[in-house]
């Protein structure tokens, strides 16, 4: 067996152990097949669901890593916009990395600045514990006026600051 094959095998074992630990945390009620052989279908379904959830989170994690936690709040996912979370989740790794490079090139500084302004509240929002005391300047702006402002203008960046 070549050294690279041994390295790949060790990586696979490590990944399997990590996935098993996540399974225990995410689904403590699911019994591992080694303890009860007839539990295999339920365990396999739970494991597939966990793998899908991790896969779906990959692009969100890359976006957050690249532009900061506040960038999560900048993605419009409203029913009024023909865009939803599954579009972000379904983009291939290669295509999403290309999108991140384009965003960096065209709007990187503005995105980082806006994301930094919003970052304080994102964790609370993800925990579903938003602070009602914080409001942002863009919440008080006229939507029609915002549509005529360049996306990387200082006015938009300033609007992402708390009041």
N, C-alpha and C positions, 0 to 999 in steps of 0.2 A: 504494500500500500504506500503510495507516495505521500510525502509530507503535506502537500496541499490537500489531499483527500482526508488525511487525519485532521487537519485544521477545520475542514468543512464538516466532518463528523462531530467534532467537539462543538462547533457553532450550532449544529442541528440539535445536539443534546442540550446545550445551554438554552436555546430557544424553546425547546419542548418543556424544560423545567420552568422557565419563566411563564409560558402559557399555562402550565398546570397550576402555578401559584396564583395567576390571575383568575383562573377558573374557580379555585377555592374561595377567593375573595368575592368574585362576582356572583357565584352560584353555590353558596355553602350547603344548600339543600340537595344538590345533585351528588350522587354517590359515584365514586370512581369505579370503573369496571373491574379493577384488580381486587376490590373489596366485595363486589357483588356483580358477577358476570352478566346477569340479565339487565343490568343498568346501562349497558353499552348504547342502545339507541337514544336514550334520554341524554346521556353524557355527550354523545357525538353531536346531537342537535344543539345542546348548550354551548359546546366548544365552537361549532360553526357560527353560531350567533355572536359569540365573543370575537372571533376572528373577523367577522364582517364589521362589527362595531369598531374594532381597531383600525381596519382598512379605511372605513369611512372617516375616521378622525385624522388620518394621515395628512390630508391637504390642509385641514384647519390648523393642525400643529405646525406645518411648514409655513403657513401664512403668519401665524403668531410668532414663530421663531425669526422670520425674516423682518417683519415690520413692528413687532411688539404686540403685547396682549391687547392693547386698545384697537388694533386693526380688526379684531373680531366684531367690534361694534360698528365698524364702517361698512360692512357688507350688508347691503339692502336685501332683506328677505321678506318683504311685505307682500300681501296678496295683490296689491296694486301694481307691482312690478313683475314682469315675466321672468322671474329669477327665483330659484329656491335652493335650499341647502343641498339637495341631492345633485344639483349641477356641480357644485364645488366638490362634493364627495365622489362623484363619478369620473372626474377628469383623471387621466393617467398621470403617473408620477412625472414622466418626461414632459408632457404637455403643461402640467401645473408648474414645473420648474421653469419652463419657457415663459409662462404667464408671469411668474414672479420676477424674472429678469426684465421683461418688458415694463412691468409696473415700476421696478426699480429705476430703469432708464428714464421713463417718462414722468413719473410722479413720486419717486422714492423719497425725496426730502419732505415733500408735503405730507405724504402718507405717514412717515415716521413722526412728524410733528403733531399731526392730528391724533394719531394712535397714542402718542405719549400723553396728550391732553386728556384722552378718554380712559387711559389705562387704570386710573384709580378706581373707577366704578365697575370695570368689566368683571373683576373677580367677584364682587358682590352680586352682580347680575347673574353670573354663572352659578352662584350658590343660591339664586333666587331670593336674595336678601338685598334688593336695591335700596340705596339711601334716598329717601324722598326729599331730603333737604338739598340735594345738589341738582341744579338745573344748568343747562348749557345755553350759550347765546343763540345757537342755531334753532333752538326750540321756540324762540321769539321772533324769528325772521319770517318774512313772507316767502312762501314756497316759490311763487312766480319770480320774485327778485333773485332767489338763489339759482334758478335755472339759467340766468344770464351772466353768472359769474364763472370765470375760469376755475376748473377744479383744483388747480394748484396755486390759486391766488392767496395772498395773505389774508384776505377777508374770510375765506373758507376756513383757513387754519385758525384764525382768531375766533371764529364762531364755534369752534370745538373746545373752547376754554370754558370752565365753569363761570357762572355769573357771580 
